[in-house]
Amino acid sequence: MKKSILISLILSFSLLLSPNYEASASTKDDGRERTFSIDSLMRNMEVDLRLSYAFFVHHHFEMTGYTKHFPMFELSLQKQTYGKSLWQSYFNYPSIGVTAYYSGFGDVDIFGKAYAVYPFINFPFNKSKTNTFGFRFGVGLGYLTEKFHPTDNYKNTSIGANFNAAISLTFEYERQITDKYKMSVFAGLTHFSNGCSNQPNSGINIVNAGISGSYMIGEPQDYIPREKTKNKFKKIEPEFYAGISLGVKRIEYRQDENTGVYNLELYVMDRISNLSKIGFGFD
């Protein structure tokens, strides 16, 4: 189930980033482009390098022997949105992109090295030409070169499989230096887990803090301001949602057969604005 969720999320972010290679762009009454060109794809495109120092969160007693501090490295390709789609202005023009992650974890014999690739979105709390505070969320696929083995690597009770979900949560402050250069400081949490597809799986939680530098490789694009509109959603028009998901997991170490996991969800929602819905449901 974890793997299917990751695939869906990665495809969703890929659709956000993928270009439609048309020679020209069309616009509607609000001035926003509805198709892409190569030039529009490269607008506000940035390369970002992140260096951070990290430590393990010892949420299980047996983790206290793990290495305490180690470096982490991230290289990202990201696009600063500018209001081409209406939702971008509602969320303060977030950045979207893809990150390549690497860390040696300091304990090569126990965990090996960690590699990850994950798409992300960075939501600004405010929008300023100089100083911005924001929250970045990413989820993707991670690979750890070492995993638990009952004799060869029995100290690694955190990771039972090489492939894992990689989740990143980061708060950051960003400072615009020039039109194309900016620096940021950040602190966050990184998580690796296989979702109990293999045991043991207590997971890895990492707290990190660091600095980053970004360079805009495309041409800067001015933000398209959002025009104030009247609320068109005063009339109640319920929307109904239903879904089912299936998955497998292992509850105990050396369990030969997978245990099935099933989920059914039903919701009733009503849109109250361009940004929000309210409703109720169960799963």
C-alpha positions in Angstrom: 0.0 0.0 0.0 2.8 2.4 0.8 4.4 1.8 -2.6 1.1 2.5 -4.4 0.7 5.7 -2.4 4.2 6.8 -3.3 3.7 6.0 -7.0 0.5 8.1 -7.0 2.1 11.0 -5.3 5.1 11.0 -7.6 2.9 10.9 -10.6 0.8 13.8 -9.3 3.9 15.9 -8.7 5.2 14.9 -12.1 2.0 16.2 -13.8 2.6 19.5 -12.0 6.1 19.8 -13.3 5.8 18.2 -16.8 5.7 20.5 -19.8 3.3 20.6 -22.7 5.6 21.4 -25.6 3.5 23.8 -27.7 4.8 26.6 -29.7 2.7 29.2 -28.1 0.6 29.8 -25.0 -3.1 30.6 -24.9 -4.7 32.9 -22.3 -8.2 33.4 -20.9 -9.9 36.5 -19.6 -7.9 36.6 -16.3 -4.6 36.8 -18.3 -3.4 33.4 -17.0 -1.7 31.0 -19.5 -3.5 27.7 -20.1 -0.8 25.9 -22.1 3.0 25.8 -21.9 5.9 26.6 -24.1 9.6 25.9 -23.5 10.1 29.5 -22.3 7.2 29.3 -19.9 8.5 26.0 -18.5 11.9 27.6 -17.7 10.5 30.7 -16.1 11.4 30.9 -12.4 13.2 27.5 -12.6 15.9 27.2 -9.9 18.7 24.9 -8.8 19.0 24.5 -5.0 21.8 22.9 -3.0 21.2 22.1 0.7 23.8 21.2 3.3 22.6 20.2 6.8 23.8 18.6 10.0 21.6 15.9 11.6 21.0 13.5 14.4 18.8 10.5 15.1 15.7 10.7 17.3 16.1 7.7 19.6 12.4 6.7 19.8 13.4 3.1 20.8 15.9 2.1 23.5 18.0 0.0 21.2 18.7 3.1 19.0 20.8 4.9 21.7 23.9 3.3 20.3 23.5 4.8 16.9 25.9 7.5 15.7 24.7 10.9 17.1 25.6 13.4 14.4 26.2 13.3 10.6 25.8 15.5 7.5 23.1 15.4 4.8 23.1 16.7 1.3 20.2 17.6 -1.1 20.2 18.8 -4.7 16.9 20.1 -6.0 15.4 21.3 -9.3 12.4 23.5 -8.4 10.0 26.0 -10.0 8.8 29.1 -8.3 5.1 29.5 -9.3 3.9 32.9 -10.2 0.1 32.6 -10.5 -0.3 31.0 -13.9 -2.9 28.8 -12.3 -5.4 30.4 -9.8 -4.6 27.9 -7.0 -1.0 29.2 -6.9 -2.0 32.7 -5.8 -4.4 31.3 -3.1 -1.4 29.5 -1.5 1.0 32.4 -1.7 2.8 31.2 -4.9 4.5 28.0 -3.6 7.6 26.3 -5.1 7.3 22.8 -6.5 10.2 20.5 -7.4 12.1 17.3 -7.1 15.0 16.6 -4.7 17.9 14.1 -4.8 19.0 13.2 -1.2 22.2 11.6 0.2 23.6 10.8 3.6 26.1 8.4 5.0 24.3 8.3 8.4 27.8 8.1 10.1 27.3 4.3 10.7 28.1 2.6 7.4 28.2 -0.8 9.0 24.7 -0.6 10.4 22.7 1.5 8.0 25.0 1.9 5.0 24.3 4.9 2.9 20.9 6.5 2.2 19.7 7.7 -1.1 16.3 9.2 -1.9 14.4 11.0 -4.6 11.2 12.8 -3.7 8.9 15.5 -5.2 8.1 18.4 -2.8 6.0 21.5 -2.5 7.0 24.6 -0.5 4.2 26.7 1.0 5.2 30.3 2.0 3.5 31.7 5.1 4.0 35.2 3.7 5.0 36.6 0.4 7.7 39.2 0.4 10.3 40.3 -2.2 13.0 39.9 0.4 12.1 37.7 3.4 9.9 34.7 3.3 9.0 32.1 5.9 7.6 28.7 4.7 7.0 25.0 5.1 8.2 22.4 2.7 6.7 18.9 2.4 8.1 16.1 0.3 7.5 12.3 0.0 9.1 9.8 -2.3 11.3 6.7 -2.5 14.4 6.0 -0.4 17.1 3.3 -0.6 19.3 2.3 2.3 22.2 0.1 1.4 22.1 -1.9 4.6 19.1 -3.6 6.4 18.5 -5.9 9.4 20.1 -9.4 9.4 19.8 -11.7 12.4 23.5 -12.4 12.4 25.3 -10.0 10.1 23.5 -6.8 11.0 21.4 -7.5 14.2 22.0 -4.0 15.6 19.9 -2.5 12.8 16.4 -3.0 14.2 15.0 0.1 12.5 15.1 -1.0 8.8 14.0 -4.4 7.5 14.1 -3.6 3.8 16.3 -1.7 1.4 13.5 0.3 -0.2 11.6 2.6 2.0 9.3 5.6 2.0 11.2 8.9 2.4 9.3 11.8 4.0 10.7 15.3 4.6 9.1 18.1 6.7 11.0 21.4 6.8 10.4 24.9 8.1 12.6 27.6 6.6 13.5 31.2 6.3 14.5 32.5 2.9 16.3 35.7 2.0 16.4 37.1 -1.6 20.0 38.3 -2.3 19.6 39.3 -6.0 17.0 38.7 -8.7 18.5 35.2 -9.2 20.3 34.3 -6.0 18.7 33.5 -2.6 19.8 31.9 0.6 17.9 30.1 3.3 18.2 28.5 6.7 16.0 25.6 7.7 15.2 23.0 10.3 13.2 19.8 9.8 12.5 16.1 10.2 13.3 13.3 7.7 11.7 9.9 8.1 12.5 6.5 6.5 10.1 3.5 6.8 8.9 0.6 4.7 5.4 0.6 6.2 5.9 -2.8 7.8 6.2 -4.5 4.4 9.2 -6.2 6.1 10.1 -6.5 9.8 11.7 -5.2 11.9 10.5 -1.7 11.0 10.7 0.8 13.8 11.7 3.4 11.2 14.3 6.2 11.3 13.5 9.7 12.4 16.2 12.4 11.8 16.2 16.0 13.0 18.3 18.3 10.8 19.2 21.9 10.4 21.2 23.7 7.7 21.7 26.3 5.0 20.9 26.3 1.3 21.6 28.4 -1.8 19.4 28.7 -4.9 20.2 30.0 -8.4 17.5 30.8 -10.9 18.5 29.3 -14.2 15.5 30.7 -16.1 14.2 34.3 -16.4 12.4 35.7 -13.4 8.7 36.1 -13.8 6.5 38.7 -12.1 3.7 37.4 -9.9 0.2 37.6 -11.4 -2.0 39.1 -8.6 -5.2 37.4 -7.6 -8.3 39.5 -8.3 -10.9 39.6 -5.6 -14.1 37.8 -6.6 -17.5 37.2 -5.0 -18.1 33.9 -3.3 -20.0 31.8 -5.8 -20.5 28.9 -3.4 -23.3 30.2 -1.1 -25.7 27.5 -2.3 -25.2 24.1 -0.8 -24.3 21.6 -3.5 -23.0 18.4 -1.8 -20.3 16.3 -3.3 -20.0 12.6 -2.5 -16.7 10.6 -2.4 -16.2 6.9 -2.0 -12.9 4.9 -2.1 -11.4 1.6 -1.2 -7.8 0.7 -0.8 -6.0 -2.6 -0.4 -2.5 -3.4 0.9 -0.3 -5.9 2.7 2.0 -5.8 5.8 3.9 -8.0 8.1 3.2 -7.8 11.8 6.0 -10.0 13.2 9.6 -10.8 12.2 10.0 -13.9 10.1 6.3 -14.0 9.2 6.0 -16.1 6.1 2.7 -14.7 4.8 1.6 -11.1 4.4 -1.4 -9.8 6.3 -4.1 -8.1 4.3 -5.0 -4.5 5.0 -8.3 -3.1 3.8 -9.8 0.4 4.0 -13.2 1.8 2.9 -13.9 5.6 3.0 -17.1 7.6 2.4 -17.4 11.4 2.6 -19.9 14.1 1.9 -18.4 17.5 1.2 -19.6 21.0 0.3 -17.5 23.7 -1.3 -17.7 27.0 0.6 -15.0 28.9 -1.3 -12.4 28.5 -4.1 -10.0 27.3 -1.5 -12.1 25.3 1.1 -14.6 22.5 1.5 -16.3 21.3 4.6 -17.9 17.9 5.3 -18.1 14.7 7.2 -17.4 11.0 6.6 -16.0 7.8 7.9 -13.4 5.2 7.0 
